[in-house]
């Protein structure tokens, strides 16, 4: 690859541009009219406008992005995360246009993007799955019959879902009837696909994912797990590695299951297999993310492996030089997502101009961001401003470093969730590693009311 166009914005675009610079690969930034002064436009070798502020007319606009690639003679496109990163149609058009899509093939994205189909494939590959419907449900009557067999509570989920959208919990038949059409409507609105499926609801689980890498020669490795349990409305807030929820035996089994999942799907590139873990350490496949993850830096800090570079090398046809036995895990790492939002006002997004800024540093602290003093946070996109990553020899050390980093962080001009994150990091149950997916609601929000 000689020149990569990054079809994204914000900190992930900056992250990819920096990796490319270190690999001596030229980069092209794309931006919407509202993003003309964004940091990624300044760091790339070239920058080209792809449309108005609305993401549907810019960052989600196939035609404009491909024209930008042609105009700048980019031979590859890196989609980052979000936007078009898991859009099989875009990946297919890139292939047909002789532009390398840095990610898995469009066929794999299509296969794994449908959660119900992915679940069936995992079942056939011997990967543990949550009890539920065999594929998509065929109507409300079918959903009621399935729910009665697997037992309540159940989750009604959009087959093409992601980002916490298109999910409702039903504790009984009445709630299933009430929520069934709501989920179908939300699925149609969010994903233009109203297929839904049912799963047994695992009460208060841990959300643990395995980072994987696979090349086109059949070499597959995993880089350990990340615990992404600290969430609100199914959106991750804090991630850590290793997980305090599993032991070494379970960890090894999850790694083996993740590799089975990749081989069964014919996957190449970096990716993530997400599992739910119950109180008895049973784990169940939830979904595959066919892209780089927001939380990938904690795995990089713990393994010393640059996942973005590995992803680019794989896309360029290189063999993985790493074997599973080569992976060394060092210490513990934690990531906090800094968002422009007001937790006291139901996490309302808070766009505006950053009038003052101090980002943390020091031993064991990494900051991935695209903000600067004077930068105007637009109201149009995701509210994430930065990711702070701490790495320590022990978990307690990683927590102490994160606490210090959050205390150092100053972002003036917009409301942020920094204090909210600090309350989580210093919570006694978080410090003990004793939490589940109900943690934010039961431990943090209730105490702040």
N, C-alpha and C positions, 0 to 999 in steps of 0.2 A: 504494500500500500504506500502510495506517495502523498496522498492528500485525503484527509477525512473531514467530511462535513458533520458537525454535531447538530442533530435535529432536536435541540433542547435548549434550556436556559438555566439561569441560576447556578447554584453551587455544583450541580452535577456537570454542567457544561464546562465550568472552570476546572473541575477535577479531571475531566477527559482531556482538555486542552493541555494541561500540565503534563499528563502522562505522555501525550503525543510529542510534546517538545523534547522530553527526555529520550524519546525513541527516534528523534530527528524526522518526524512525520509532520508535514504541513497541515494546518487546520483552517477550516472555514466555520465562522459563527453565523447563525441565522438569528434574526431578531424581528419582533413586531415593532410597529411604530412607537409604542409606549416604552419599549425596551432599548431604544437607540443608545442610551447612555449606560447600559448594563455592563458589568465588569467583563462578561464573557466576550462582548464585542471588542473590548480593548486588548484582550490577551491573545486572541486568535490572529493568525497571519492575515486573514481576510474576513470581512463581515458584510452580510448582504441582508437587506430588508425583505421579509416575505409576506408582509400584509399588515392590516390594522390590528388593534389590541386584542380583539376577540380571538381566542385560541382556535376556534373553528375556521377562521379566515387566515390564520398564520401558522401556528405550531402544529395544527392538525390538518393543514392544507397540503395534500399529497402533491398536487400540481406545482404549487409554488416552491416547495422544498426540492422537488426533482429538477425544476428549472434552475434553482440556485446551484444545485450540484453540477448541472451541465454548463452553466455560465462560468463557474469557477474551475471546471475540469476536475472536480473531486471524484475519485474512483471508489470511495466508500462512504457509508453513512453510519454514524453511531447514534442510536436513538436515546441513550441515557435511560432514565426511568420515567414512568408516566407518559403522557402524550401518546406517541405512536410506537412505544417500545414493545408492546405486545399485540400490535395490530398485524394480523397475518396478511391482510390485503396489501398493506403498505410494503411488507417484506417481500411479497410476491412481485409487486410492481418494480421494486428495486432490482430483483433478480432478472426480470424481463427487460429491464433497462440497462443491464450489464453493469450495475452498481452494487458493490458488495454491501450487504446488510450485516452489520456487526452484531450478531446474535444467532440463534438457531434458525433453521429453515422455516419457511412460512407454513409448511405442512405440520411441523412439530408445534409451532405456536398455535395453529388452528386446533390441533388435537388436544393439547394441554390447556388451551384457553377455555374450552368447554368443561366446566368442573365435573359435570356428571359423567361425561365420556372419559375424562382423566381418571376418575374414581374407578370405573370399570376396568380400565387398562391396568391400574395399580393392583386391583384385586386379582387379575389374571397373572400378574407378575409375582404374586406372593407377598405384596406389601400390605401391612395391616390397614384396613379402612374403617371408617365409622359406619355402623349399620345405617341403612337408609334405602332410598328408592334405587332400583336398577335403571339408571339413566333418568331422563326427565319424566315428570309425572304427566299423565295424560288428561288431567282435569281434576276438579275438586273432589269428585267421588273417589277417584283413584288415590288422591292424596289422603283422604280420610281412611281408606282401607289400609294403606301403607303405614300410616301413623298408629293405627290400632294394633298392627303386627309388631312394630319396633318399640312401641310404648312412648308415652309423653314424658317429658317435654320433647318437642321436635323443633328443628330449625328449618324454616322455609327460605331457600336460597336461590338467587339468580344463577342460572347455569353459566352465563358469561360474565359473572360478577367480579368485583375486585374493589379494593379501597374501602371496604366496610359498607358498601352500598348493596341494596337488594337483599337484606337479611332481616328476618323477623322470627321471634320465638313464640311458639304456641304451647301453652301448658295443658290445653284440653281441646276437644273438638270444636267448641264454640269459638275459641281464639283462632283455631286453624281456619275456620270459615270466614272469620272477620279479617284475617291478614292475608289470605291467599291472593285475592285480587289486588290488594295493595302492593304486594311484592311483584306481581306480574306487571303492574303499571310502572313501578319504579324501575324494573328491569328494562322495560321497553324504552322508557325515557332516558335512562343512563347508558344503556348498552345497545339500544335498537334491537333487542332480542328478548322476548318475554318468556323464554323457556325457564322453568324452575325445577328444582329437585328438593327432596327432603332428606334430612339427616337426623339421627338421634342427637339430642342436645346433651353434650358432656358438661355437666355443671361445674363451674369454677375450675377449669383446667389450667394448665400452663401451655403457653404457645411457644414451641421450640422448633427452630428451623435449622436445616443443614445446608451449608454452602458447598456447592459442587463445581467441578471443572471437568469438561470432556472435550477431547479433540475428535477429528474426523477419522482417526485411525483406530478407534475403539478403546483408547486409554481414558479411564475415568477415575477421578480421585475426589475425596471430600476434604474440606478444611475445617471440620469440626462444627459445633453448633453455636447458635445464638438464641438467647432467651428474649422473646419479644412480648412477654406477658403484660407488661405495664402499658395498658391501652385505655383510651376513652372512645366510646362509640366505634369500636373495632379499629381505631387508628392508633398506631404505635407512637409512644412518647419517649420511652427509655428502653434501650436494649443493652444486654450484657452477654459476655462470653468468658468462661463457660457458664452453663446453667447450674443453678443450685438445686434444681428439681430432679436431676437424674444422677445415677451412679455410673461407674465406668462400664458395667455390664450392659446397661440400657444404652449408654452412649455408643458403644460398639455396635449394638444391634441397629440403632437408628442410622448410623453411618452406612452399614451394609444395606439397609432398606433403601436409602437414598441412592446408592449406586445401582441397585436393582431397578429403581424407578427410571434412572437415566438410560440404562441399557434397553429397557423395555420400550422406551419412547424413541430411541434412536437419536438422542439429544447430543448436540455439540454446542460449545460456548460455556459461559459461566451461567449458573442458575441457582435456584434455591428450592428445596423440598420442605414444605411446611407441615408440621405435625402438631396435633393436640396431645398432651400428656395428662392422664388422669391421676388421681391421688394414689393409685396403686402402681404407678410408673408404667402403665400400659400406654402405648402410643399409637396414634392413628393418622394416616395420611389425610391432609386437608386440601392442599393444592400445590401446584408447581408454579413458581414465578420464573418466567422465561426471559429474564433480564438481570441487569445489575440491580442490587437492592440499596435503598437509602442507607441501611445500617452496615454496608460492607466494610467501612473503615475499622470496626472493632475486630473483625477477623484478620484484616491486614496487620493491625498492631500486634495481635497475638501470634501470628504465624510468620510475619516478615515478608509475606507474599503480596505483590501488587496485583490485585485481581483485575483491574482495568487493563493493565499491560498484558496479562495472560489472555484476557478476552480478545484483545486486538491480535495477538500472536496466533491464537487459534483460528480467528477469522481469516488470517493471512495464509493459512494452510500449514502452519508449523505444528510439530508434534509436541505434546507436553513433555517437558524435560523432567518434571517432578513425578516421583512414584509415591504411593501412599506411605511407604516406610521413611521417606525423606521429610515428611511434614512434622515439624516440631512445634509444640504449643508452649508458649511462655507467658506465665502470669495470667492476669485478668484485665479485661477492658470493658468500658462502659461508654455508651453514647447517649447524650441528651439532645433533643431537637428543640432549638430555640425558634419559637413562632411569634409573628406579629399578631397577637390576639390578646383578649382580655378574659382571663379565666373567671373573674367575678361577674362577668356579663355573658355567661353561657358560652365562653370561648369565642366571642364575636371577633372576626378578623378586624385588624386595625391598621390599614394602609396609611402611608404618610411619609414625610421626609425625615431621614435620620439626621438629627442636628448635633449629636455627640456620640462618639463610639470609642470604647476600649475593649479589645478582645484579649482573652487570657493567653498565657504562654507558660514557659518553664518546662522542666523535666516531666515527661509523661503526659503532656497535653498537646493535642492536635485540634485545629479548628478548620473545618471545611465550610467555606462561605463565599458569597459573591457580593456582600454588602460593603459599603464604605461611607464615610461621613459625607453627607450631601446627597446620598442616593435616595431616590424616591421609591418607596415600596408600592407597587401598583395594586389596585384593588381587583385586578383581573385574574390573578393566578393563585397558586397555593401560597399559604402565608409563612412557609418556613424560611427563616432568615439565615440560620447557621446550624451546624452540628458541632458540638463540643465532644471530643473523645478523650477519655483518660485511660492510661495504661499503668498498671502497677504490678509488683511481684506477687501481691496477694489481693484478694477482693477488698479487704479493708483499706489497703493502700490506694486502690483505684477509686474507692468511694471518697477517701480523704482528698485525693487530688481533684476529683470532680467538684466536691464541696468548695474547695479553694478557688477553682476555675470559675464557678458560678458566682462566687462573691466578687471576683475581679471583673466580671463582665458588666459593661455599661452600654446600654443602647438607649439613647435619648431621642425623643421626637415621635416615637410610636410606643404603644403598650406592648409588653411581651409577657411570656409565661415563665420568665426566669425564676421568680419567687416561688411559683407553683412547682417547678422542677426541684428547687432547693428543698421544699417541704417533703417531696418524695424521697430524695436522696438521704435526708436526715431522719426519715420515719423509722422507728425501731423495728417494725416488721420487715421493711425493705432491707435494713442493715443485716437482719438475721437471715435474709433470703427466703422468708416465709410469706409468700404472696401468690395470688392467682389472678384471673382476669376480672374479678370483682374488686380488686384492690383500690383502684382510683375512686370508684363510687362509694365503697364502704369505709375506706381508711382516710382518704384525702378530702373528697368533696363534702362528706357529712361533717367532718371536723371544721371545715371552713365556713359552713353555713351559720 
